[in-house]
Amino acid sequence: MTFVHRPGFWRAVIYKIPRGHVSTYKAMSDALRSSPRAVGQALKLNPFAPLPVPCHRVIATSLAIGGFSGGSGDCENVADKRAKLIKEGCRINNYYEFEANVDGTKDIFVDFKL
């Protein structure tokens, strides 16, 4: 069983991403010594989605916002993810790409400290 499938995963990792900021599947997988795909699959299976676990704050390394709640591409779930990020103050362009955090930086959150 990988860390992403253990009960403490959600609290130990996802909750650390500040409101109005994003991390990537890769940054999370590096912290967990896992793979980006495993992180994505765990988030897809998130029993607490969409809240209180802020899975919408995790994006692709390419800065595309990626899938959400099992949806990908041009679908309602991904539009919902975009809306949640914008509501928190992130800038997301019309191509569903991350442009900036609430503070105007393009920094990716990596400070998980497990």
PDB file as gemmi writes it, atoms N, CA and C in Angstrom:
CRYST1    1.000    1.000    1.000  90.00  90.00  90.00 P 1                      
ATOM      1  N   MET A   1       0.852  -1.180   0.000  1.00  0.00           N  
ATOM      2  CA  MET A   1       0.000   0.000   0.000  1.00  0.00           C  
ATOM      3  C   MET A   1       0.897   1.243   0.000  1.00  0.00           C  
ATOM      4  N   THR A   2       0.691   2.131  -0.977  1.00  0.00           N  
ATOM      5  CA  THR A   2       1.486   3.348  -1.028  1.00  0.00           C  
ATOM      6  C   THR A   2       0.908   4.379  -0.073  1.00  0.00           C  
ATOM      7  N   PHE A   3       1.707   5.384   0.228  1.00  0.00           N  
ATOM      8  CA  PHE A   3       1.284   6.416   1.172  1.00  0.00           C  
ATOM      9  C   PHE A   3      -0.012   7.092   0.722  1.00  0.00           C  
ATOM     10  N   VAL A   4      -0.175   7.285  -0.595  1.00  0.00           N  
ATOM     11  CA  VAL A   4      -1.361   7.988  -1.078  1.00  0.00           C  
ATOM     12  C   VAL A   4      -2.657   7.249  -0.778  1.00  0.00           C  
ATOM     13  N   HIS A   5      -2.567   5.949  -0.478  1.00  0.00           N  
ATOM     14  CA  HIS A   5      -3.768   5.191  -0.158  1.00  0.00           C  
ATOM     15  C   HIS A   5      -3.953   4.978   1.339  1.00  0.00           C  
ATOM     16  N   ARG A   6      -3.096   5.557   2.147  1.00  0.00           N  
ATOM     17  CA  ARG A   6      -3.225   5.434   3.598  1.00  0.00           C  
ATOM     18  C   ARG A   6      -4.157   6.512   4.130  1.00  0.00           C  
ATOM     19  N   PRO A   7      -4.818   6.237   5.246  1.00  0.00           N  
ATOM     20  CA  PRO A   7      -5.814   7.164   5.786  1.00  0.00           C  
ATOM     21  C   PRO A   7      -5.315   8.586   6.054  1.00  0.00           C  
ATOM     22  N   GLY A   8      -4.074   8.785   6.471  1.00  0.00           N  
ATOM     23  CA  GLY A   8      -3.576  10.117   6.810  1.00  0.00           C  
ATOM     24  C   GLY A   8      -3.147  10.954   5.624  1.00  0.00           C  
ATOM     25  N   PHE A   9      -3.210  10.395   4.427  1.00  0.00           N  
ATOM     26  CA  PHE A   9      -2.753  11.099   3.219  1.00  0.00           C  
ATOM     27  C   PHE A   9      -3.377  12.478   3.071  1.00  0.00           C  
ATOM     28  N   TRP A  10      -4.682  12.535   3.219  1.00  0.00           N  
ATOM     29  CA  TRP A  10      -5.384  13.793   2.958  1.00  0.00           C  
ATOM     30  C   TRP A  10      -4.937  14.893   3.903  1.00  0.00           C  
ATOM     31  N   ARG A  11      -4.838  14.577   5.184  1.00  0.00           N  
ATOM     32  CA  ARG A  11      -4.442  15.577   6.160  1.00  0.00           C  
ATOM     33  C   ARG A  11      -2.962  15.934   6.034  1.00  0.00           C  
ATOM     34  N   ALA A  12      -2.135  14.934   5.791  1.00  0.00           N  
ATOM     35  CA  ALA A  12      -0.687  15.136   5.759  1.00  0.00           C  
ATOM     36  C   ALA A  12      -0.223  15.936   4.549  1.00  0.00           C  
ATOM     37  N   VAL A  13      -0.957  15.874   3.466  1.00  0.00           N  
ATOM     38  CA  VAL A  13      -0.468  16.485   2.237  1.00  0.00           C  
ATOM     39  C   VAL A  13      -1.386  17.575   1.684  1.00  0.00           C  
ATOM     40  N   ILE A  14      -2.576  17.221   1.312  1.00  0.00           N  
ATOM     41  CA  ILE A  14      -3.466  18.145   0.618  1.00  0.00           C  
ATOM     42  C   ILE A  14      -3.763  19.400   1.432  1.00  0.00           C  
ATOM     43  N   TYR A  15      -4.039  19.238   2.722  1.00  0.00           N  
ATOM     44  CA  TYR A  15      -4.395  20.389   3.552  1.00  0.00           C  
ATOM     45  C   TYR A  15      -3.274  21.411   3.680  1.00  0.00           C  
ATOM     46  N   LYS A  16      -2.043  21.031   3.335  1.00  0.00           N  
ATOM     47  CA  LYS A  16      -0.910  21.944   3.484  1.00  0.00           C  
ATOM     48  C   LYS A  16      -0.831  22.978   2.364  1.00  0.00           C  
ATOM     49  N   ILE A  17      -1.509  22.731   1.261  1.00  0.00           N  
ATOM     50  CA  ILE A  17      -1.475  23.681   0.147  1.00  0.00           C  
ATOM     51  C   ILE A  17      -2.343  24.880   0.526  1.00  0.00           C  
ATOM     52  N   PRO A  18      -1.737  26.063   0.655  1.00  0.00           N  
ATOM     53  CA  PRO A  18      -2.517  27.235   1.096  1.00  0.00           C  
ATOM     54  C   PRO A  18      -3.604  27.645   0.098  1.00  0.00           C  
ATOM     55  N   ARG A  19      -4.650  28.204   0.616  1.00  0.00           N  
ATOM     56  CA  ARG A  19      -5.730  28.757  -0.205  1.00  0.00           C  
ATOM     57  C   ARG A  19      -5.131  29.793  -1.158  1.00  0.00           C  
ATOM     58  N   GLY A  20      -5.520  29.724  -2.423  1.00  0.00           N  
ATOM     59  CA  GLY A  20      -5.020  30.674  -3.413  1.00  0.00           C  
ATOM     60  C   GLY A  20      -3.670  30.295  -3.993  1.00  0.00           C  
ATOM     61  N   HIS A  21      -3.208  29.083  -3.701  1.00  0.00           N  
ATOM     62  CA  HIS A  21      -1.940  28.574  -4.231  1.00  0.00           C  
ATOM     63  C   HIS A  21      -2.172  27.182  -4.798  1.00  0.00           C  
ATOM     64  N   VAL A  22      -1.219  26.715  -5.585  1.00  0.00           N  
ATOM     65  CA  VAL A  22      -1.327  25.385  -6.179  1.00  0.00           C  
ATOM     66  C   VAL A  22      -0.045  24.593  -5.961  1.00  0.00           C  
ATOM     67  N   SER A  23      -0.176  23.290  -6.100  1.00  0.00           N  
ATOM     68  CA  SER A  23       0.968  22.390  -6.168  1.00  0.00           C  
ATOM     69  C   SER A  23       0.745  21.523  -7.396  1.00  0.00           C  
ATOM     70  N   THR A  24       1.697  20.643  -7.665  1.00  0.00           N  
ATOM     71  CA  THR A  24       1.554  19.749  -8.819  1.00  0.00           C  
ATOM     72  C   THR A  24       1.532  18.298  -8.352  1.00  0.00           C  
ATOM     73  N   TYR A  25       1.010  17.448  -9.223  1.00  0.00           N  
ATOM     74  CA  TYR A  25       1.016  16.018  -8.942  1.00  0.00           C  
ATOM     75  C   TYR A  25       2.461  15.550  -8.720  1.00  0.00           C  
ATOM     76  N   LYS A  26       3.404  16.111  -9.496  1.00  0.00           N  
ATOM     77  CA  LYS A  26       4.817  15.741  -9.394  1.00  0.00           C  
ATOM     78  C   LYS A  26       5.407  16.188  -8.064  1.00  0.00           C  
ATOM     79  N   ALA A  27       5.132  17.422  -7.645  1.00  0.00           N  
ATOM     80  CA  ALA A  27       5.665  17.919  -6.361  1.00  0.00           C  
ATOM     81  C   ALA A  27       5.152  17.057  -5.215  1.00  0.00           C  
ATOM     82  N   MET A  28       3.888  16.701  -5.272  1.00  0.00           N  
ATOM     83  CA  MET A  28       3.328  15.850  -4.226  1.00  0.00           C  
ATOM     84  C   MET A  28       3.936  14.466  -4.267  1.00  0.00           C  
ATOM     85  N   SER A  29       4.106  13.909  -5.460  1.00  0.00           N  
ATOM     86  CA  SER A  29       4.664  12.555  -5.556  1.00  0.00           C  
ATOM     87  C   SER A  29       6.122  12.533  -5.095  1.00  0.00           C  
ATOM     88  N   ASP A  30       6.870  13.597  -5.354  1.00  0.00           N  
ATOM     89  CA  ASP A  30       8.249  13.664  -4.863  1.00  0.00           C  
ATOM     90  C   ASP A  30       8.270  13.642  -3.337  1.00  0.00           C  
ATOM     91  N   ALA A  31       7.383  14.407  -2.718  1.00  0.00           N  
ATOM     92  CA  ALA A  31       7.313  14.445  -1.253  1.00  0.00           C  
ATOM     93  C   ALA A  31       6.905  13.099  -0.675  1.00  0.00           C  
ATOM     94  N   LEU A  32       6.065  12.380  -1.410  1.00  0.00           N  
ATOM     95  CA  LEU A  32       5.542  11.096  -0.931  1.00  0.00           C  
ATOM     96  C   LEU A  32       6.376   9.891  -1.385  1.00  0.00           C  
ATOM     97  N   ARG A  33       7.389  10.159  -2.217  1.00  0.00           N  
ATOM     98  CA  ARG A  33       8.182   9.072  -2.814  1.00  0.00           C  
ATOM     99  C   ARG A  33       7.260   8.105  -3.564  1.00  0.00           C  
ATOM    100  N   SER A  34       6.439   8.692  -4.397  1.00  0.00           N  
ATOM    101  CA  SER A  34       5.457   7.943  -5.159  1.00  0.00           C  
ATOM    102  C   SER A  34       5.568   8.375  -6.616  1.00  0.00           C  
ATOM    103  N   SER A  35       4.502   8.265  -7.371  1.00  0.00           N  
ATOM    104  CA  SER A  35       4.489   8.728  -8.757  1.00  0.00           C  
ATOM    105  C   SER A  35       3.341   9.711  -8.948  1.00  0.00           C  
ATOM    106  N   PRO A  36       3.488  10.631  -9.910  1.00  0.00           N  
ATOM    107  CA  PRO A  36       2.399  11.575 -10.177  1.00  0.00           C  
ATOM    108  C   PRO A  36       1.086  10.866 -10.507  1.00  0.00           C  
ATOM    109  N   ARG A  37       1.167   9.757 -11.231  1.00  0.00           N  
ATOM    110  CA  ARG A  37      -0.046   9.016 -11.595  1.00  0.00           C  
ATOM    111  C   ARG A  37      -0.746   8.461 -10.357  1.00  0.00           C  
ATOM    112  N   ALA A  38       0.036   7.956  -9.387  1.00  0.00           N  
ATOM    113  CA  ALA A  38      -0.558   7.425  -8.148  1.00  0.00           C  
ATOM    114  C   ALA A  38      -1.250   8.537  -7.374  1.00  0.00           C  
ATOM    115  N   VAL A  39      -0.634   9.713  -7.345  1.00  0.00           N  
ATOM    116  CA  VAL A  39      -1.251  10.853  -6.657  1.00  0.00           C  
ATOM    117  C   VAL A  39      -2.554  11.226  -7.359  1.00  0.00           C  
ATOM    118  N   GLY A  40      -2.518  11.310  -8.689  1.00  0.00           N  
ATOM    119  CA  GLY A  40      -3.726  11.635  -9.448  1.00  0.00           C  
ATOM    120  C   GLY A  40      -4.847  10.639  -9.215  1.00  0.00           C  
ATOM    121  N   GLN A  41      -4.501   9.358  -9.185  1.00  0.00           N  
ATOM    122  CA  GLN A  41      -5.517   8.329  -8.954  1.00  0.00           C  
ATOM    123  C   GLN A  41      -6.098   8.434  -7.546  1.00  0.00           C  
ATOM    124  N   ALA A  42      -5.248   8.718  -6.576  1.00  0.00           N  
ATOM    125  CA  ALA A  42      -5.738   8.872  -5.199  1.00  0.00           C  
ATOM    126  C   ALA A  42      -6.672  10.074  -5.093  1.00  0.00           C  
ATOM    127  N   LEU A  43      -6.310  11.163  -5.759  1.00  0.00           N  
ATOM    128  CA  LEU A  43      -7.167  12.354  -5.722  1.00  0.00           C  
ATOM    129  C   LEU A  43      -8.491  12.082  -6.435  1.00  0.00           C  
ATOM    130  N   LYS A  44      -8.432  11.323  -7.509  1.00  0.00           N  
ATOM    131  CA  LYS A  44      -9.653  10.977  -8.249  1.00  0.00           C  
ATOM    132  C   LYS A  44     -10.613  10.171  -7.371  1.00  0.00           C  
ATOM    133  N   LEU A  45     -10.048   9.375  -6.478  1.00  0.00           N  
ATOM    134  CA  LEU A  45     -10.854   8.529  -5.599  1.00  0.00           C  
ATOM    135  C   LEU A  45     -11.151   9.195  -4.258  1.00  0.00           C  
ATOM    136  N   ASN A  46     -10.846  10.464  -4.128  1.00  0.00           N  
ATOM    137  CA  ASN A  46     -11.030  11.200  -2.887  1.00  0.00           C  
ATOM    138  C   ASN A  46     -12.474  11.083  -2.390  1.00  0.00           C  
ATOM    139  N   PRO A  47     -12.665  10.429  -1.252  1.00  0.00           N  
ATOM    140  CA  PRO A  47     -14.026  10.263  -0.729  1.00  0.00           C  
ATOM    141  C   PRO A  47     -14.607  11.552  -0.154  1.00  0.00           C  
ATOM    142  N   PHE A  48     -13.775  12.579  -0.021  1.00  0.00           N  
ATOM    143  CA  PHE A  48     -14.223  13.830   0.584  1.00  0.00           C  
ATOM    144  C   PHE A  48     -14.433  14.938  -0.451  1.00  0.00           C  
ATOM    145  N   ALA A  49     -14.288  14.624  -1.736  1.00  0.00           N  
ATOM    146  CA  ALA A  49     -14.407  15.642  -2.779  1.00  0.00           C  
ATOM    147  C   ALA A  49     -15.828  16.157  -2.866  1.00  0.00           C  
ATOM    148  N   PRO A  50     -16.012  17.410  -3.189  1.00  0.00           N  
ATOM    149  CA  PRO A  50     -14.940  18.352  -3.470  1.00  0.00           C  
ATOM    150  C   PRO A  50     -14.380  19.021  -2.219  1.00  0.00           C  
ATOM    151  N   LEU A  51     -15.134  19.107  -1.167  1.00  0.00           N  
ATOM    152  CA  LEU A  51     -14.631  19.719   0.067  1.00  0.00           C  
ATOM    153  C   LEU A  51     -14.945  18.784   1.220  1.00  0.00           C  
ATOM    154  N   PRO A  52     -14.220  18.801   2.285  1.00  0.00           N  
ATOM    155  CA  PRO A  52     -13.263  19.809   2.728  1.00  0.00           C  
ATOM    156  C   PRO A  52     -11.847  19.609   2.208  1.00  0.00           C  
ATOM    157  N   VAL A  53     -11.570  18.535   1.452  1.00  0.00           N  
ATOM    158  CA  VAL A  53     -10.221  18.303   0.943  1.00  0.00           C  
ATOM    159  C   VAL A  53     -10.041  19.080  -0.356  1.00  0.00           C  
ATOM    160  N   PRO A  54      -9.112  20.052  -0.386  1.00  0.00           N  
ATOM    161  CA  PRO A  54      -8.971  20.946  -1.538  1.00  0.00           C  
ATOM    162  C   PRO A  54      -8.172  20.358  -2.702  1.00  0.00           C  
ATOM    163  N   CYS A  55      -8.662  19.280  -3.280  1.00  0.00           N  
ATOM    164  CA  CYS A  55      -7.972  18.622  -4.398  1.00  0.00           C  
ATOM    165  C   CYS A  55      -7.826  19.543  -5.609  1.00  0.00           C  
ATOM    166  N   HIS A  56      -8.683  20.538  -5.713  1.00  0.00           N  
ATOM    167  CA  HIS A  56      -8.625  21.438  -6.859  1.00  0.00           C  
ATOM    168  C   HIS A  56      -7.328  22.231  -6.906  1.00  0.00           C  
ATOM    169  N   ARG A  57      -6.556  22.247  -5.823  1.00  0.00           N  
ATOM    170  CA  ARG A  57      -5.296  22.995  -5.775  1.00  0.00           C  
ATOM    171  C   ARG A  57      -4.124  22.234  -6.372  1.00  0.00           C  
ATOM    172  N   VAL A  58      -4.366  21.060  -6.923  1.00  0.00           N  
ATOM    173  CA  VAL A  58      -3.300  20.252  -7.520  1.00  0.00           C  
ATOM    174  C   VAL A  58      -3.452  20.287  -9.036  1.00  0.00           C  
ATOM    175  N   ILE A  59      -2.356  20.686  -9.720  1.00  0.00           N  
ATOM    176  CA  ILE A  59      -2.381  20.843 -11.174  1.00  0.00           C  
ATOM    177  C   ILE A  59      -1.242  20.040 -11.803  1.00  0.00           C  
ATOM    178  N   ALA A  60      -1.223  19.990 -13.120  1.00  0.00           N  
ATOM    179  CA  ALA A  60      -0.166  19.286 -13.850  1.00  0.00           C  
ATOM    180  C   ALA A  60       1.123  20.117 -13.863  1.00  0.00           C  
ATOM    181  N   THR A  61       2.247  19.458 -14.027  1.00  0.00           N  
ATOM    182  CA  THR A  61       3.545  20.134 -14.098  1.00  0.00           C  
ATOM    183  C   THR A  61       3.593  21.103 -15.276  1.00  0.00           C  
ATOM    184  N   SER A  62       2.836  20.817 -16.326  1.00  0.00           N  
ATOM    185  CA  SER A  62       2.778  21.699 -17.506  1.00  0.00           C  
ATOM    186  C   SER A  62       2.036  22.999 -17.207  1.00  0.00           C  
ATOM    187  N   LEU A  63       1.435  23.094 -16.021  1.00  0.00           N  
ATOM    188  CA  LEU A  63       0.601  24.203 -15.544  1.00  0.00           C  
ATOM    189  C   LEU A  63      -0.827  24.164 -16.082  1.00  0.00           C  
ATOM    190  N   ALA A  64      -1.156  23.120 -16.837  1.00  0.00           N  
ATOM    191  CA  ALA A  64      -2.562  22.894 -17.189  1.00  0.00           C  
ATOM    192  C   ALA A  64      -3.242  22.468 -15.894  1.00  0.00           C  
ATOM    193  N   ILE A  65      -4.496  22.854 -15.690  1.00  0.00           N  
ATOM    194  CA  ILE A  65      -5.113  22.540 -14.400  1.00  0.00           C  
ATOM    195  C   ILE A  65      -5.466  21.066 -14.267  1.00  0.00           C  
ATOM    196  N   GLY A  66      -5.470  20.313 -15.355  1.00  0.00           N  
ATOM    197  CA  GLY A  66      -5.684  18.866 -15.269  1.00  0.00           C  
ATOM    198  C   GLY A  66      -7.129  18.499 -14.997  1.00  0.00           C  
ATOM    199  N   GLY A  67      -7.332  17.244 -14.616  1.00  0.00           N  
ATOM    200  CA  GLY A  67      -8.676  16.728 -14.372  1.00  0.00           C  
ATOM    201  C   GLY A  67      -9.186  17.078 -12.990  1.00  0.00           C  
ATOM    202  N   PHE A  68     -10.453  16.683 -12.751  1.00  0.00           N  
ATOM    203  CA  PHE A  68     -11.071  16.953 -11.454  1.00  0.00           C  
ATOM    204  C   PHE A  68     -12.265  16.044 -11.260  1.00  0.00           C  
ATOM    205  N   SER A  69     -12.354  15.441 -10.102  1.00  0.00           N  
ATOM    206  CA  SER A  69     -13.474  14.555  -9.741  1.00  0.00           C  
ATOM    207  C   SER A  69     -13.739  13.495 -10.798  1.00  0.00           C  
ATOM    208  N   GLY A  70     -12.665  12.950 -11.365  1.00  0.00           N  
ATOM    209  CA  GLY A  70     -12.803  11.894 -12.363  1.00  0.00           C  
ATOM    210  C   GLY A  70     -13.021  12.396 -13.774  1.00  0.00           C  
ATOM    211  N   GLY A  71     -13.197  13.702 -13.946  1.00  0.00           N  
ATOM    212  CA  GLY A  71     -13.396  14.266 -15.282  1.00  0.00           C  
ATOM    213  C   GLY A  71     -12.110  14.829 -15.837  1.00  0.00           C  
ATOM    214  N   SER A  72     -12.013  14.894 -17.159  1.00  0.00           N  
ATOM    215  CA  SER A  72     -10.838  15.499 -17.786  1.00  0.00           C  
ATOM    216  C   SER A  72     -11.266  16.189 -19.069  1.00  0.00           C  
ATOM    217  N   GLY A  73     -10.372  17.022 -19.576  1.00  0.00           N  
ATOM    218  CA  GLY A  73     -10.683  17.738 -20.812  1.00  0.00           C  
ATOM    219  C   GLY A  73     -11.724  18.826 -20.576  1.00  0.00           C  
ATOM    220  N   ASP A  74     -12.475  19.114 -21.609  1.00  0.00           N  
ATOM    221  CA  ASP A  74     -13.481  20.175 -21.558  1.00  0.00           C  
ATOM    222  C   ASP A  74     -14.784  19.599 -21.008  1.00  0.00           C  
ATOM    223  N   CYS A  75     -14.891  19.560 -19.681  1.00  0.00           N  
ATOM    224  CA  CYS A  75     -16.098  19.006 -19.068  1.00  0.00           C  
ATOM    225  C   CYS A  75     -16.498  19.861 -17.866  1.00  0.00           C  
ATOM    226  N   GLU A  76     -17.659  19.605 -17.348  1.00  0.00           N  
ATOM    227  CA  GLU A  76     -18.190  20.377 -16.223  1.00  0.00           C  
ATOM    228  C   GLU A  76     -17.300  20.282 -14.984  1.00  0.00           C  
ATOM    229  N   ASN A  77     -16.748  19.103 -14.706  1.00  0.00           N  
ATOM    230  CA  ASN A  77     -15.901  18.945 -13.523  1.00  0.00           C  
ATOM    231  C   ASN A  77     -14.649  19.814 -13.597  1.00  0.00           C  
ATOM    232  N   VAL A  78     -14.014  19.863 -14.765  1.00  0.00           N  
ATOM    233  CA  VAL A  78     -12.801  20.670 -14.919  1.00  0.00           C  
ATOM    234  C   VAL A  78     -13.153  22.160 -14.884  1.00  0.00           C  
ATOM    235  N   ALA A  79     -14.288  22.524 -15.451  1.00  0.00           N  
ATOM    236  CA  ALA A  79     -14.745  23.918 -15.359  1.00  0.00           C  
ATOM    237  C   ALA A  79     -14.982  24.295 -13.896  1.00  0.00           C  
ATOM    238  N   ASP A  80     -15.484  23.343 -13.110  1.00  0.00           N  
ATOM    239  CA  ASP A  80     -15.696  23.560 -11.676  1.00  0.00           C  
ATOM    240  C   ASP A  80     -14.364  23.763 -10.957  1.00  0.00           C  
ATOM    241  N   LYS A  81     -13.350  22.973 -11.319  1.00  0.00           N  
ATOM    242  CA  LYS A  81     -12.018  23.127 -10.729  1.00  0.00           C  
ATOM    243  C   LYS A  81     -11.474  24.526 -11.042  1.00  0.00           C  
ATOM    244  N   ARG A  82     -11.619  24.949 -12.287  1.00  0.00           N  
ATOM    245  CA  ARG A  82     -11.163  26.282 -12.702  1.00  0.00           C  
ATOM    246  C   ARG A  82     -11.876  27.355 -11.884  1.00  0.00           C  
ATOM    247  N   ALA A  83     -13.179  27.219 -11.711  1.00  0.00           N  
ATOM    248  CA  ALA A  83     -13.960  28.193 -10.946  1.00  0.00           C  
ATOM    249  C   ALA A  83     -13.510  28.242  -9.489  1.00  0.00           C  
ATOM    250  N   LYS A  84     -13.209  27.095  -8.892  1.00  0.00           N  
ATOM    251  CA  LYS A  84     -12.754  27.049  -7.502  1.00  0.00           C  
ATOM    252  C   LYS A  84     -11.411  27.760  -7.358  1.00  0.00           C  
ATOM    253  N   LEU A  85     -10.492  27.530  -8.295  1.00  0.00           N  
ATOM    254  CA  LEU A  85      -9.188  28.186  -8.238  1.00  0.00           C  
ATOM    255  C   LEU A  85      -9.323  29.701  -8.410  1.00  0.00           C  
ATOM    256  N   ILE A  86     -10.159  30.117  -9.331  1.00  0.00           N  
ATOM    257  CA  ILE A  86     -10.386  31.550  -9.551  1.00  0.00           C  
ATOM    258  C   ILE A  86     -11.020  32.184  -8.314  1.00  0.00           C  
ATOM    259  N   LYS A  87     -11.957  31.502  -7.702  1.00  0.00           N  
ATOM    260  CA  LYS A  87     -12.606  32.018  -6.491  1.00  0.00           C  
ATOM    261  C   LYS A  87     -11.588  32.237  -5.369  1.00  0.00           C  
ATOM    262  N   GLU A  88     -10.551  31.400  -5.319  1.00  0.00           N  
ATOM    263  CA  GLU A  88      -9.509  31.554  -4.302  1.00  0.00           C  
ATOM    264  C   GLU A  88      -8.488  32.620  -4.681  1.00  0.00           C  
ATOM    265  N   GLY A  89      -8.590  33.176  -5.879  1.00  0.00           N  
ATOM    266  CA  GLY A  89      -7.691  34.252  -6.289  1.00  0.00           C  
ATOM    267  C   GLY A  89      -6.621  33.869  -7.281  1.00  0.00           C  
ATOM    268  N   CYS A  90      -6.585  32.614  -7.688  1.00  0.00           N  
ATOM    269  CA  CYS A  90      -5.618  32.184  -8.702  1.00  0.00           C  
ATOM    270  C   CYS A  90      -6.048  32.724 -10.066  1.00  0.00           C  
ATOM    271  N   ARG A  91      -5.070  32.973 -10.915  1.00  0.00           N  
ATOM    272  CA  ARG A  91      -5.376  33.372 -12.290  1.00  0.00           C  
ATOM    273  C   ARG A  91      -5.239  32.140 -13.189  1.00  0.00           C  
ATOM    274  N   ILE A  92      -6.321  31.821 -13.879  1.00  0.00           N  
ATOM    275  CA  ILE A  92      -6.377  30.691 -14.800  1.00  0.00           C  
ATOM    276  C   ILE A  92      -6.864  31.237 -16.135  1.00  0.00           C  
ATOM    277  N   ASN A  93      -6.119  30.976 -17.208  1.00  0.00           N  
ATOM    278  CA  ASN A  93      -6.536  31.540 -18.500  1.00  0.00           C  
ATOM    279  C   ASN A  93      -7.661  30.725 -19.140  1.00  0.00           C  
ATOM    280  N   ASN A  94      -8.104  31.187 -20.298  1.00  0.00           N  
ATOM    281  CA  ASN A  94      -9.219  30.521 -20.984  1.00  0.00           C  
ATOM    282  C   ASN A  94      -8.855  29.157 -21.546  1.00  0.00           C  
ATOM    283  N   TYR A  95      -7.562  28.832 -21.543  1.00  0.00           N  
ATOM    284  CA  TYR A  95      -7.102  27.520 -22.003  1.00  0.00           C  
ATOM    285  C   TYR A  95      -6.904  26.573 -20.815  1.00  0.00           C  
ATOM    286  N   TYR A  96      -7.418  26.981 -19.647  1.00  0.00           N  
ATOM    287  CA  TYR A  96      -7.346  26.172 -18.427  1.00  0.00           C  
ATOM    288  C   TYR A  96      -5.906  25.958 -17.963  1.00  0.00           C  
ATOM    289  N   GLU A  97      -5.096  26.991 -18.121  1.00  0.00           N  
ATOM    290  CA  GLU A  97      -3.709  26.956 -17.670  1.00  0.00           C  
ATOM    291  C   GLU A  97      -3.521  27.928 -16.512  1.00  0.00           C  
ATOM    292  N   PHE A  98      -2.784  27.487 -15.517  1.00  0.00           N  
ATOM    293  CA  PHE A  98      -2.469  28.299 -14.352  1.00  0.00           C  
ATOM    294  C   PHE A  98      -1.527  29.433 -14.764  1.00  0.00           C  
ATOM    295  N   GLU A  99      -1.847  30.653 -14.321  1.00  0.00           N  
ATOM    296  CA  GLU A  99      -0.992  31.808 -14.613  1.00  0.00           C  
ATOM    297  C   GLU A  99      -0.383  32.425 -13.370  1.00  0.00           C  
ATOM    298  N   ALA A 100      -1.098  32.438 -12.238  1.00  0.00           N  
ATOM    299  CA  ALA A 100      -0.535  33.029 -11.023  1.00  0.00           C  
ATOM    300  C   ALA A 100      -1.355  32.652  -9.797  1.00  0.00           C  
ATOM    301  N   ASN A 101      -0.665  32.642  -8.651  1.00  0.00           N  
ATOM    302  CA  ASN A 101      -1.313  32.454  -7.353  1.00  0.00           C  
ATOM    303  C   ASN A 101      -1.996  33.746  -6.935  1.00  0.00           C  
ATOM    304  N   VAL A 102      -2.689  33.711  -5.841  1.00  0.00           N  
ATOM    305  CA  VAL A 102      -3.386  34.874  -5.308  1.00  0.00           C  
ATOM    306  C   VAL A 102      -2.418  36.036  -5.048  1.00  0.00           C  
ATOM    307  N   ASP A 103      -1.159  35.730  -4.743  1.00  0.00           N  
ATOM    308  CA  ASP A 103      -0.176  36.783  -4.467  1.00  0.00           C  
ATOM    309  C   ASP A 103       0.552  37.268  -5.722  1.00  0.00           C  
ATOM    310  N   GLY A 104       0.136  36.786  -6.887  1.00  0.00           N  
ATOM    311  CA  GLY A 104       0.720  37.213  -8.152  1.00  0.00           C  
ATOM    312  C   GLY A 104       1.934  36.411  -8.593  1.00  0.00           C  
ATOM    313  N   THR A 105       2.435  35.527  -7.742  1.00  0.00           N  
ATOM    314  CA  THR A 105       3.582  34.696  -8.120  1.00  0.00           C  
ATOM    315  C   THR A 105       3.114  33.464  -8.879  1.00  0.00           C  
ATOM    316  N   LYS A 106       4.068  32.838  -9.519  1.00  0.00           N  
ATOM    317  CA  LYS A 106       3.777  31.602 -10.240  1.00  0.00           C  
ATOM    318  C   LYS A 106       4.399  30.411  -9.496  1.00  0.00           C  
ATOM    319  N   ASP A 107       4.701  30.614  -8.212  1.00  0.00           N  
ATOM    320  CA  ASP A 107       5.356  29.591  -7.403  1.00  0.00           C  
ATOM    321  C   ASP A 107       4.442  28.388  -7.195  1.00  0.00           C  
ATOM    322  N   ILE A 108       5.050  27.226  -7.244  1.00  0.00           N  
ATOM    323  CA  ILE A 108       4.349  25.969  -6.979  1.00  0.00           C  
ATOM    324  C   ILE A 108       4.655  25.569  -5.542  1.00  0.00           C  
ATOM    325  N   PHE A 109       3.632  25.278  -4.768  1.00  0.00           N  
ATOM    326  CA  PHE A 109       3.825  24.876  -3.371  1.00  0.00           C  
ATOM    327  C   PHE A 109       4.502  23.509  -3.328  1.00  0.00           C  
ATOM    328  N   VAL A 110       5.607  23.423  -2.566  1.00  0.00           N  
ATOM    329  CA  VAL A 110       6.348  22.159  -2.433  1.00  0.00           C  
ATOM    330  C   VAL A 110       6.704  21.844  -0.979  1.00  0.00           C  
ATOM    331  N   ASP A 111       6.338  22.701  -0.072  1.00  0.00           N  
ATOM    332  CA  ASP A 111       6.777  22.610   1.332  1.00  0.00           C  
ATOM    333  C   ASP A 111       5.888  21.675   2.154  1.00  0.00           C  
ATOM    334  N   PHE A 112       5.865  20.395   1.793  1.00  0.00           N  
ATOM    335  CA  PHE A 112       4.974  19.453   2.455  1.00  0.00           C  
ATOM    336  C   PHE A 112       5.477  18.980   3.814  1.00  0.00           C  
ATOM    337  N   LYS A 113       6.795  18.880   4.012  1.00  0.00           N  
ATOM    338  CA  LYS A 113       7.380  18.484   5.304  1.00  0.00           C  
ATOM    339  C   LYS A 113       6.628  17.330   5.969  1.00  0.00           C  
ATOM    340  N   LEU A 114       6.752  16.170   5.409  1.00  0.00           N  
ATOM    341  CA  LEU A 114       6.060  14.996   5.946  1.00  0.00           C  
ATOM    342  C   LEU A 114       6.799  14.419   7.135  1.00  0.00           C  
TER     343      LEU A 114                                                      
END                                                                             
